[in-house]
Amino acid sequence: MQCTPDLLPSDITGVTIFDERTQEFEFHPGPVFANFVMVDEINTTSPRTQSALLEVMQEGRVTVDGKAHPVPDPFLVVATQNPADLEGTFPLPEAQLDRFLMRLSLGYPGEEAELSLMRGASMAAPEDLACVLDGAEMSRLAAAADRIIFADPVYQYVL
């Protein structure tokens, strides 16, 4: 999902549309209804749209017209953001950043890596990528991880 300043919350969550043939309202899900959602430049979209995405991440569901629609399980969001000092960015408040498990700063690539990127050496088409884990297996592993018990010294060491 490419974020832009004109992206609306309904563009990511989905909308309810009236179907004249059936004379009923139908929910049309947005791009957040996937197991894996890649969000590019999250801080270039408005705070309202950021909030809609972060709410989905926290609640595991989207509410449209008073009806809750659960997102698939497992549900994972990876997002990139532009440096905050660039024009056209909206800051992500700390209260929203806590929805993410980790925050990495990759920095700028070295000269050799940049040359490799420019030459297209790392270009891999999605169809060339092999699946290593399906959603059911990922959910099973997540449930197993929740059952692991750590002794207090391990928590202290990590802290």
matplotlib code that plots the C-alpha trace (Angstrom):
import matplotlib.pyplot as plt

x = [0.0, 1.6, 0.7, 0.0, -1.5, -4.8, -5.2, -8.5, -9.2, -11.8, -9.2, -7.4, -10.2, -12.9, -16.4, -20.0, -21.6, -25.2, -25.8, -28.8, -29.2, -29.7, -31.0, -28.6, -25.4, -22.2, -18.9, -15.9, -12.8, -9.7, -6.1, -5.7, -7.6, -4.5, -2.2, 0.8, 0.4, 3.3, 2.8, 5.2, 5.9, 3.3, 4.1, 3.2, -0.5, -2.8, -3.0, -6.6, -5.6, -2.6, -5.0, -7.3, -4.4, -3.0, -6.5, -6.7, -3.3, -4.4, -8.0, -7.5, -10.7, -12.2, -15.5, -17.4, -20.9, -21.2, -20.3, -17.0, -15.0, -12.1, -8.9, -7.2, -5.2, -2.2, -2.1, 1.3, 2.0, 5.5, 5.8, 8.4, 8.5, 10.3, 12.6, 10.4, 12.2, 11.2, 8.5, 5.1, 5.4, 3.1, 4.7, 3.7, 2.9, 4.7, 1.3, 0.8, 4.4, 3.8, 1.6, 4.9, 7.0, 10.3, 11.7, 14.8, 16.8, 18.7, 20.7, 22.0, 23.6, 27.3, 28.6, 28.9, 25.4, 24.0, 25.8, 24.3, 20.8, 21.3, 22.3, 19.1, 21.1, 18.7, 15.6, 13.5, 10.0, 7.4, 6.7, 10.4, 10.0, 9.3, 6.7, 8.4, 5.4, 1.7, -0.8, -2.0, 1.6, 2.4, -0.7, 0.3, 3.9, 2.5, 0.2, 3.2, 5.3, 2.6, 2.9, 6.6, 7.4, 10.6, 12.2, 12.5, 16.3, 15.7, 13.3, 15.9, 18.6, 16.5, 15.4]
y = [0.0, 3.3, 6.1, 9.6, 12.7, 12.1, 8.5, 8.2, 5.8, 4.0, 3.5, 1.1, -0.4, -0.8, 0.6, -0.5, -0.1, -0.4, -3.1, -2.1, -5.7, -7.3, -4.1, -4.7, -3.1, -5.1, -4.6, -4.3, -5.0, -2.8, -3.8, -4.4, -7.7, -9.7, -11.7, -9.5, -5.8, -3.7, 0.0, 2.3, 5.8, 5.6, 9.1, 10.7, 10.0, 12.1, 11.4, 10.2, 7.5, 6.6, 6.2, 3.9, 1.6, 1.6, 0.8, -2.2, -3.3, -3.0, -4.3, -7.0, -5.8, -3.0, -1.4, 0.1, 1.4, -0.1, -3.6, -5.3, -7.2, -9.3, -9.2, -12.5, -14.4, -14.1, -10.4, -8.6, -5.1, -3.9, -0.1, 2.3, 6.0, 9.0, 11.0, 13.3, 16.4, 15.9, 18.2, 16.5, 14.1, 13.8, 12.6, 9.3, 9.9, 7.6, 6.2, 4.9, 3.7, 1.2, -0.9, -2.0, -4.7, -3.2, -0.1, -0.2, 2.5, 1.1, 4.1, 4.8, 1.9, 1.8, 2.6, -1.1, -1.9, 1.3, 0.4, -3.1, -1.6, 0.7, -2.2, -4.1, -7.0, -7.5, -7.4, -10.5, -10.9, -12.0, -15.1, -16.1, -16.1, -19.5, -19.8, -21.0, -20.7, -20.6, -18.7, -21.8, -22.8, -19.3, -19.2, -22.6, -21.4, -18.1, -20.2, -22.4, -19.3, -18.0, -21.2, -20.8, -19.9, -18.0, -17.9, -14.4, -14.2, -14.4, -11.5, -9.5, -10.3, -9.2, -6.0]
z = [0.0, -1.1, 1.3, -0.1, 1.5, -0.3, 0.9, 2.9, 5.8, 3.7, 0.9, 3.3, 5.4, 2.7, 2.1, 2.1, -1.4, -2.3, -4.9, -7.1, -8.4, -4.9, -3.2, -0.4, 0.9, 0.4, 2.2, -0.2, 1.9, 1.5, 1.3, 5.0, 4.6, 3.9, 6.1, 5.2, 4.5, 3.4, 4.0, 2.2, 3.6, 6.3, 7.6, 4.2, 4.7, 7.0, 10.7, 10.3, 7.8, 9.9, 12.8, 10.8, 10.0, 13.5, 14.9, 12.6, 13.9, 17.5, 17.3, 14.6, 12.9, 10.8, 11.7, 8.8, 9.2, 12.7, 11.6, 12.6, 10.0, 11.4, 9.4, 8.6, 11.1, 11.1, 10.4, 10.0, 9.0, 7.9, 7.3, 6.1, 6.9, 5.5, 7.8, 9.9, 8.8, 5.1, 3.8, 3.4, 6.3, 9.3, 12.6, 14.1, 17.8, 20.2, 21.3, 17.7, 17.3, 20.1, 17.7, 16.0, 17.5, 16.4, 14.8, 12.6, 10.9, 7.9, 7.1, 3.7, 1.6, 1.0, -2.5, -3.6, -2.5, -4.1, -7.4, -7.2, -6.7, -9.6, -11.8, -10.8, -9.4, -6.5, -8.6, -7.9, -9.2, -6.6, -8.6, -8.1, -4.3, -2.6, 0.2, 3.3, 5.7, 5.2, 7.4, 9.3, 10.2, 11.2, 13.5, 15.0, 15.7, 17.3, 19.6, 20.5, 21.3, 23.7, 25.7, 26.4, 30.0, 30.9, 34.3, 35.9, 35.4, 31.6, 31.8, 33.8, 31.3, 28.4, 30.3]

ax = plt.figure().add_subplot(projection="3d")
ax.plot(x, y, z, "-o")
ax.set_aspect("equal")
plt.show()
